[in-house]
Amino acid sequence: MPKKTIYAKEYRELVKALRETRKSQGFTQAELCAALDWPQQRLSAVERGSRRLDVMEYFVLAEKLGMSPKAALTLVLNLRNK
C-alpha cells in the first residue's frame, strides 16, 4: 500500500516552512486563524501533522502568509525536487 502523503518527508517540510513563515511574521495560530476564519484547532492539527491541508486550503493559507500563488507553488516544487 502506498505511503500516505501526510507522512511524506516533503509534506512535513512544507508544513514546517509554513509554521516558520507564520512565526517569522509574528502571527500566533489564533491570529492567523481569525484572519482565515478557521477554527484554531484546524491549523494546530495541520502543524502537528495530524491533518492534511487540501490544495485550496494551502493556497488560502499561503496567501494570508503573504505568498503569491506562484511563490506557494514554487515552495512545493522546490521541496519535491530536493
C-alpha positions in Angstrom: 0.0 0.0 0.0 1.4 3.4 -0.9 2.6 5.7 1.9 0.1 8.5 2.7 1.3 11.9 1.6 0.8 13.3 5.1 3.7 11.2 6.2 6.0 12.1 3.3 9.2 14.0 4.1 8.3 16.7 1.6 4.9 17.3 3.2 6.4 17.6 6.7 8.9 20.1 5.3 6.2 22.1 3.7 4.2 22.3 7.0 7.5 23.2 8.8 8.1 26.0 6.3 4.5 27.3 6.7 4.9 27.3 10.5 8.2 29.1 10.4 6.7 31.7 8.0 3.8 32.2 10.4 6.1 32.7 13.3 8.6 34.9 11.5 5.7 37.2 10.6 4.6 37.4 14.3 1.3 35.6 13.9 0.0 33.3 16.6 -2.1 30.4 15.4 -5.1 32.1 16.9 -4.4 35.4 15.0 -3.9 33.6 11.7 -7.0 31.5 12.1 -9.0 34.6 12.8 -7.8 36.1 9.6 -8.6 32.9 7.7 -12.0 32.4 9.5 -10.8 28.9 10.5 -11.1 27.2 13.9 -7.7 27.3 15.6 -7.8 23.6 16.0 -7.6 23.2 12.2 -4.2 24.9 12.0 -3.0 23.3 15.1 -3.7 19.8 13.7 -2.0 20.7 10.4 1.1 22.0 12.2 1.2 18.8 14.4 0.9 16.6 11.3 -2.4 15.0 12.2 -4.4 16.8 9.5 -3.5 17.3 5.8 -4.2 20.6 4.0 -6.2 20.3 0.8 -4.9 22.2 -2.2 -7.4 25.1 -1.8 -6.7 25.4 2.0 -3.0 25.5 1.2 -3.3 28.4 -1.3 -5.6 30.4 1.0 -3.2 29.9 3.9 -0.2 30.8 1.8 -1.9 34.0 0.6 -2.6 35.0 4.2 1.1 34.5 4.9 1.9 36.9 2.1 2.8 34.4 -0.6 1.6 34.8 -4.2 0.2 31.6 -5.8 3.4 31.3 -7.8 5.5 31.5 -4.7 3.3 28.9 -2.9 3.6 26.6 -5.9 7.4 27.2 -6.1 7.7 26.2 -2.5 6.0 22.9 -3.1 8.1 22.2 -6.3 11.3 23.0 -4.6 10.6 20.6 -1.8 9.6 17.9 -4.3 12.9 18.4 -6.2 15.2 18.2 -3.2 
